[in-house]
Amino acid sequence: MDGRSRPERRFSTFELLLLALLSALVVVANVALHLPLKMPGHSGLVWMALLVVARTIVDRPGAAIVAGLFSGTLAALMGVGDLGPLVTFVSYASAGVGVDIAALVLPGRGLPSRALMGLAGNLAKLATKVVVHLSIDVPAGFVVLGAIYPLLTYSVFGLAGGCVGHFAIEALRRAGFFASIAEKR
């Protein structure tokens, strides 16, 4: 060993507990804050905000994926979702993958980056549903034509969710949350 510290590759127990807490909030928010908007992808407003917050609080590659896996497992076990437990699990996990990939690719941690993180997560969720529809032999033309309006609404709500996540993170920063977390680590 040369004395240089290497970054830890595993999540600490504290980080996993934070991610589990935020994952539970994702599921609770989807159930309790059911917005009567009747627009596809509207749950991304709260869902992506919480995934962006999770990825920022635990600022490590894979944090949003872990949060997506945790929340997907919880949602599938609770029977939340419209296409069954497997699709629910994959939708939640894919949203985490989208947020995490965007966090790795995008520079900085300002409002534009976080909004795009929310967009990537919500579009990953939409892509999962499109793949499911294609896999059950729905004609591709119907799927593509039927996905035009959801593409717009998922994009808008994903961007808005990323913005809400950014403002939540800034409020947590002003309240001293990150300083408190740094002391506990």
Secondary structure by P-SEA (a helix, b strand, c coil): ccccccccccccaaaaaaaaaaaaaaaaaaaaacccccccccccaaaaaaaaaaaaaacccaaaaaaaaaaaaaaaaaccccccaaaaaaaaaaaaaaaaaaaaccccccaaaaaaaaaaaaaaaaaaaaaaaaaacccaaaaaaaaaaaaaaaaaaaaaaaaaaaaaaaaaaaaaaaaaaaaac
